[in-house]
Amino acid sequence: MRKMIVAANWKMNLTLAEGRQLVEGILAGLPELNNEKEVVISSPFVHIAQTMGQLKGKSHIYTGAQNCAAEAAGAYTGEVSAAMLKDAGVAYVIIGHSERREYYKEDNATITKKVNLALANGLQVLFCCGEALEVRDANTQNAFVEGQIQDSLFHLDAAQLKNITIAYEPIWAIGTGRTASSAQAQEMHAHIRSVIAGKFGNEAANEMSILYGGSCKPSNADELFACADVDGGLIGGAALKAEEFLGIINAMKNAKK
Ligand code: 13P
C-alpha cells in the first residue's frame, strides 16, 4: 500500500515565533490520519529544533529539511550535512527542488550526491523533478522529467528506492497561481510511475508515492488528489497559513485511496 503525503515547504519564510505559531495552529486542527497518510513540515534549518520539539509525541506528522550538503563533512562553510539532519531528528529532506537547481546551479550530478548521502544517513528523500515552461511548450516534458529521474535515481537499488518519494513540480506552476490541471498532473504522474516501473518493476512503482507541487491549495487539492497517480502534495505558499494547509491535509484525509 503506498502512502499519501502532504508536505509543507516553507522555503525562506517565517521567524521562529511565526513558525511556532503556525505549527501550533496545524496541530490544533490536525485531523486523525490512518497509517497510510502523513504530514511533513519542511522548515528552514534554524526552525528544525523548535519544530521537532513541537511535534514530539505526535503521530503521522514529521519534520523535514529543504536541502542538505553534497559532501559528507568538512570545510564547506555554510552547509548542513545529511548526518547532522539525521542527528537532529529530521525524517525527510527535500532534494533537487527547482529553486535549488535554478538559483544555486545544482545539476543532476550534485543532486545525485545529495540523494546518496541522505539515504546513507537514513533520511527519507523528497526528490523533486519538473520542467520549465519552454520545455512544456515544446511538449518535451516527459523526456525531460525522465532524464532527471534517470540521472539521479536509476543507480539506486530496490531497498534504497523505498526511501524515495518523488515530487513532480512543474516550474511554471510554482508560486504563480497557475496550477497544472488535474489531467496534466495525472498524465505526468502516470509517466513517472511507468519510468520507475521500467527500471525497478511494477511492485516498486506501485509503492512509490508521487506528490504534486505547484500552486496546490485547498480549492484544487480534492481534484488533484482524486487522480489515480497523485499521492499528495508538496506545498509552498498555502503551507504558510494553518487554515489553508489544514484544508489540504483534509483533502488528503478524504481522498478515496
Ligand atoms: P507553491 O505551492 O507556492 O506553488 O510552491 C510549490 C513548491 O515549490 C513546493 O516545493
Boltz pocket constraint, residues with backbone or C-beta under 6 A from the ligand:
constraints:
  - pocket:
      binder: B
      contacts: [[A, 9], [A, 97], [A, 169], [A, 173], [A, 174], [A, 175], [A, 176], [A, 177], [A, 213], [A, 214], [A, 215], [A, 216], [A, 234], [A, 235], [A, 236], [A, 237], [A, 238]]
      max_distance: 6.0
